[in-house]
Amino acid sequence: MLYELLYPLREYISGFNIAGYISFRSAAAAITALLITFFLGPPIIRSLRRHHIGETIRIEGPESHKVKAGTPTMGGLIIHLAVFVPTILWADLSNRYILLMMFVVLWMGVIGFIDDYLKVVKKLEKGLVARYKLMGQVILGLIVAAFMYLYPGNPELVTVTSLPFLKNVMINFGIFYIPFVILYITGFSNAVNLTDGLDGLASGLMALAAFSMLAIAYLSGRVDFSQYLGILYLPTIGELTVFLSAMVGGLVGFLWFNSRPAEVFMGDTGSLAYGAALGTIAILLKKEIVFLLIGMVFVIEAASVVIQIGWFRHTKKRFGEGRRVFRMAPLHHHFEELGWPESKVVVRFWIMGIFCALMSLATFKIR
């Protein structure tokens, strides 16, 4: 909105030419997002508390988590405001990538909101039936795949993904591209949702991942940088930098309230939406493999649940008694059960996230 208003005025006031720079608008979006969380976060949290929209702690969860019962949830609404408002203000709303990302967040945000509403307000223990949630994720994957075919940045690159460490080497998924997109978005949406179990864990890791993707989006949208680094040049993809900056600002601002002891939880309203958003951005940037490294903590968390459930079912069928690989899954609960304080688990997982992000960015020079 402000971009459309200010940039045309550069012909009369040269200073407005700054609105044409993605770097300026990205910084403005991040600052705007931070201010929105700081000013609107407290009244939203008070409203959630007043309407008794509090978290229900699972009986089988860690004993130390029972004190968190009643903490306001659906805090993803704060992040949504902090992402949507700056994006509308500072991004080029004629850019298809921006419109797609806003749709992705809105789509999964609604599904997550319904899930939270059913659990917290209607007191349905499992919330939205898993198959309906999965159906929503699959449909979203189909929409994103259709977008890639209908509006390709480069028609020759629709079904391919680039590989880290290797220059000009790509994998072509061919007819398997649509199932791959569905699996990728669904996987990351659920992986982030599973990681959202400790105060500040998911929000901090997502901020790190979004910041890494922000750098990649900016480099991929510049002819000079992309040629110098030997990565794919994707015209107009750089505008995603504005959206990602708003996302980083919103998540960091939310972390102000979500750090231990949390005043509010993100809930499925936020975790499902921004997990899907990160997965979609990786697909748009053709960096699906690289993002597996950036989001390795999310991948490990999801894998721990799959391993735990799979081994439990296998041993129960074979020995008549289910056995566990981890003391509790997802993995962050395993370390809690080992006696690690929650804050130590969170900070160490953040450190792992930082390491993975730095390793992934290093792949752009080690080629």
C-alpha positions in Angstrom: 0.0 0.0 0.0 2.7 2.5 1.0 4.9 1.2 -1.8 2.2 1.9 -4.4 1.6 5.4 -2.8 5.2 6.5 -2.3 7.2 5.0 -5.2 5.2 6.8 -8.0 6.0 10.1 -6.2 9.7 9.8 -6.9 9.2 11.8 -10.1 8.3 14.8 -7.9 10.3 14.1 -4.7 13.5 12.2 -5.3 13.6 11.0 -1.8 10.7 8.7 -2.4 12.9 6.7 -4.8 14.1 4.8 -1.7 10.7 3.0 -1.7 11.9 1.1 -4.8 14.7 -0.6 -2.8 13.7 -4.0 -1.5 16.3 -3.6 1.2 14.6 -0.5 2.6 11.1 -1.9 2.4 12.3 -5.2 4.1 13.8 -3.3 7.0 10.7 -1.2 7.3 8.5 -4.3 7.3 10.6 -5.9 10.0 10.4 -2.8 12.2 6.7 -2.4 11.6 6.2 -6.1 12.5 8.1 -5.6 15.8 6.1 -2.5 16.7 2.8 -4.3 16.0 3.7 -7.2 18.3 4.9 -4.9 21.1 1.8 -2.7 21.0 -0.9 -5.2 20.1 0.5 -8.2 21.8 -0.5 -7.3 25.4 -4.1 -6.4 24.7 -4.6 -9.6 22.6 -3.1 -11.7 25.4 -5.4 -10.0 27.9 -8.4 -10.7 25.6 -7.4 -14.4 25.2 -7.1 -14.7 29.0 -10.4 -12.9 29.6 -12.2 -15.3 27.3 -10.5 -18.3 29.0 -8.7 -19.4 25.8 -6.0 -21.3 27.7 -3.8 -24.2 26.8 -4.8 -27.7 27.9 -1.8 -29.8 28.9 -1.7 -33.5 27.8 -1.9 -36.0 30.6 1.0 -38.0 29.0 3.2 -34.9 28.7 6.1 -34.0 31.0 5.1 -33.5 34.6 6.8 -30.0 34.7 4.4 -28.8 32.0 1.3 -29.1 34.1 1.9 -25.6 35.6 1.4 -24.2 32.1 -2.3 -25.2 32.0 -4.4 -22.2 31.3 -1.7 -20.1 29.6 -3.4 -18.2 26.7 -3.0 -19.9 23.4 -3.9 -18.9 19.7 -1.0 -16.4 20.0 -0.5 -17.1 16.3 -3.1 -14.3 15.8 -0.4 -11.8 17.0 2.1 -13.1 14.5 -0.5 -13.0 11.7 -1.2 -9.3 12.3 2.5 -8.6 12.5 3.1 -10.3 9.1 0.0 -9.3 7.1 0.0 -5.5 8.0 3.7 -4.8 7.1 3.4 -7.0 4.0 0.3 -5.0 2.8 2.1 -1.7 3.7 5.5 -2.3 2.2 5.4 -5.2 -0.4 4.5 -4.9 -4.0 1.0 -6.4 -3.9 1.0 -7.0 -7.6 3.7 -9.6 -7.1 2.3 -13.2 -7.5 4.7 -14.6 -4.9 3.5 -12.2 -2.2 -0.1 -13.0 -2.9 0.6 -16.7 -2.8 2.4 -16.5 0.5 -0.5 -14.5 2.1 -2.9 -17.1 0.8 -0.8 -19.9 2.2 -0.6 -18.3 5.7 -4.3 -17.5 5.6 -5.3 -21.0 4.5 -3.3 -22.9 7.1 -4.0 -20.2 9.7 -7.7 -20.9 9.4 -7.2 -24.6 9.7 -5.0 -24.1 12.8 -7.5 -21.7 14.3 -10.3 -24.3 13.9 -8.1 -26.9 15.5 -7.3 -24.6 18.5 -10.9 -23.5 18.8 -12.2 -27.1 19.0 -9.6 -28.0 21.6 -9.7 -24.9 23.8 -13.3 -23.6 23.5 -15.3 -26.8 22.6 -13.0 -28.9 24.8 -12.5 -31.6 22.1 -9.3 -33.3 23.2 -8.0 -34.0 19.7 -9.3 -30.8 18.1 -9.8 -31.0 14.4 -10.0 -34.6 13.1 -6.5 -35.5 11.8 -7.8 -36.5 8.4 -9.5 -33.1 7.8 -6.3 -31.3 8.8 -4.3 -33.5 6.4 -6.9 -32.9 3.7 -6.4 -29.2 4.1 -2.6 -29.5 3.8 -2.9 -31.8 0.7 -5.2 -29.3 -1.0 -2.8 -26.5 -0.2 0.0 -28.5 -1.7 -2.0 -29.0 -4.9 -2.6 -25.3 -5.1 1.0 -24.4 -4.7 2.0 -27.1 -7.3 -0.6 -25.7 -9.7 0.8 -22.2 -9.1 4.3 -23.4 -10.1 2.9 -24.8 -13.3 0.7 -21.8 -14.2 3.1 -19.0 -13.2 6.6 -20.4 -13.6 9.5 -17.9 -13.2 11.3 -20.1 -15.8 9.2 -22.8 -17.6 12.3 -25.0 -17.9 12.7 -25.1 -14.1 9.2 -25.9 -12.9 9.9 -29.5 -11.7 13.5 -29.1 -10.7 15.4 -28.3 -7.5 18.9 -27.2 -7.0 21.5 -29.1 -5.0 23.9 -27.7 -2.3 27.6 -27.8 -3.0 27.1 -28.5 -6.7 27.0 -25.7 -9.3 24.5 -26.1 -12.1 23.4 -29.5 -10.9 19.7 -30.1 -10.4 17.2 -32.9 -9.7 14.2 -33.1 -11.9 11.2 -34.7 -10.2 9.2 -34.9 -13.4 5.8 -36.5 -12.9 6.6 -36.9 -9.2 6.8 -33.1 -8.6 3.2 -32.6 -7.4 3.4 -35.4 -4.8 6.7 -34.0 -3.8 5.3 -30.5 -3.2 2.3 -32.0 -1.2 4.6 -34.1 0.9 7.1 -31.2 1.5 4.5 -28.6 2.6 2.6 -31.1 4.7 5.8 -32.4 6.3 7.1 -29.0 7.3 3.8 -27.7 8.5 3.5 -30.7 10.8 7.2 -30.6 11.8 6.9 -27.1 13.1 3.7 -28.0 14.8 5.5 -30.8 16.6 8.4 -28.6 17.6 6.1 -26.1 19.2 6.2 -27.7 22.6 8.6 -25.6 24.8 8.5 -21.9 25.6 10.2 -20.0 22.7 11.5 -23.1 20.9 9.5 -23.0 17.7 9.3 -19.2 17.4 13.0 -18.8 17.8 13.8 -21.6 15.3 11.3 -20.3 12.8 12.8 -16.8 13.1 16.3 -18.2 12.3 15.0 -20.2 9.4 13.0 -17.3 8.0 16.1 -15.0 8.3 18.2 -17.6 6.3 15.5 -17.8 3.6 15.3 -14.0 3.5 19.0 -13.9 2.5 18.5 -16.6 -0.1 15.4 -14.8 -1.6 17.3 -11.5 -1.8 20.3 -13.2 -3.5 18.1 -15.2 -5.9 16.3 -12.1 -7.0 19.4 -10.2 -8.0 21.1 -11.0 -11.4 24.5 -9.9 -10.2 24.6 -11.9 -6.9 23.0 -15.0 -8.4 25.5 -15.1 -11.2 28.4 -14.5 -8.9 27.3 -17.3 -6.5 26.3 -19.6 -9.3 22.7 -20.0 -8.1 19.4 -19.9 -9.9 18.3 -16.4 -10.9 14.5 -16.1 -10.3 13.0 -12.9 -11.6 10.8 -10.9 -9.1 11.4 -13.5 -6.3 13.3 -10.9 -4.4 10.0 -9.4 -3.3 9.6 -12.3 -0.9 12.4 -10.6 1.1 9.7 -8.1 2.3 7.4 -10.9 3.4 10.1 -12.8 5.2 11.4 -9.7 6.9 7.9 -9.1 8.3 7.8 -12.8 9.4 11.2 -12.5 11.2 10.0 -9.3 12.9 6.7 -10.9 13.9 8.3 -14.0 15.3 11.0 -12.1 17.2 8.3 -9.8 18.6 6.2 -12.8 19.6 9.2 -14.3 21.3 9.2 -11.4 23.7 6.0 -12.8 25.1 6.6 -16.5 24.3 10.0 -16.8 26.1 10.1 -18.7 29.3 7.9 -18.4 31.3 5.5 -17.9 28.3 2.7 -15.4 28.6 1.1 -16.9 25.5 1.5 -19.9 23.2 1.5 -19.9 19.4 -1.0 -22.7 19.0 -1.8 -24.5 15.8 -3.0 -21.1 14.6 0.6 -20.1 14.1 2.7 -23.2 13.9 0.8 -24.9 11.1 0.6 -21.7 9.1 4.3 -20.7 9.3 5.6 -24.2 8.9 3.6 -24.4 5.6 4.9 -20.9 4.7 8.5 -21.8 5.1 8.0 -25.0 3.1 6.3 -23.1 0.3 9.1 -20.5 0.2 11.7 -23.3 -0.1 9.7 -24.6 -3.1 9.4 -21.1 -4.7 13.1 -20.6 -4.3 14.0 -24.0 -5.6 16.0 -24.6 -2.4 14.1 -27.6 -1.0 17.2 -29.6 -0.3 19.0 -26.6 1.2 16.0 -25.9 3.5 16.2 -29.4 4.8 19.6 -28.4 6.2 18.3 -25.0 7.4 15.3 -26.6 9.1 17.2 -29.7 10.3 16.0 -29.3 13.9 12.4 -29.4 12.6 13.2 -32.5 10.5 14.8 -34.3 13.5 11.9 -33.4 15.8 9.4 -34.9 13.3 11.6 -37.9 12.7 11.8 -38.6 16.4 8.0 -38.9 16.5 7.9 -41.2 13.4 10.6 -43.4 14.9 8.9 -43.6 18.3 5.5 -44.5 16.9 6.9 -46.9 14.4 9.1 -48.8 16.9 6.4 -48.9 19.5 3.9 -50.5 17.0 6.6 -52.9 15.7 7.6 -54.1 19.1 4.0 -54.4 20.3 3.2 -56.5 17.3 6.3 -58.7 17.7 6.7 -59.0 21.5 3.2 -58.1 22.7 4.5 -55.0 24.5 5.4 -51.7 23.0 8.9 -50.3 23.5 10.3 -46.9 23.1 13.4 -45.5 21.5 13.2 -42.1 23.3 11.9 -41.5 26.8 9.3 -39.2 25.2 8.7 -37.8 21.7 9.1 -35.2 20.2 12.9 -35.2 20.9 12.8 -32.0 23.1 10.7 -33.9 25.6 13.3 -36.7 25.7 15.9 -34.3 26.9 13.5 -32.9 29.5 12.9 -36.4 30.8 16.7 -36.8 31.0 16.7 -33.9 33.5 17.6 -31.0 31.3 15.9 -27.7 32.3 13.5 -26.4 29.7 15.5 -23.3 29.1 18.7 -25.4 28.4 16.8 -27.5 25.9 15.5 -24.4 24.1 18.9 -22.6 23.9 20.7 -25.7 22.8 18.2 -26.3 20.1 18.5 -22.7 19.0 22.3 -23.2 18.8 21.7 -26.2 16.6 19.4 -24.1 14.5 22.1 -21.4 14.1 24.7 -24.0 13.2 22.4 -25.5 10.5 21.6 -22.0 9.1 25.3 -21.1 8.9 26.1 -24.4 7.2 23.4 -23.9 4.7 24.5 -20.4 3.8 28.1 -21.7 3.4 26.9 -24.0 0.6 26.5 -20.9 -1.6 30.3 -20.4 -1.7 31.4 -24.0 -1.4 30.4 -25.1 -4.8 
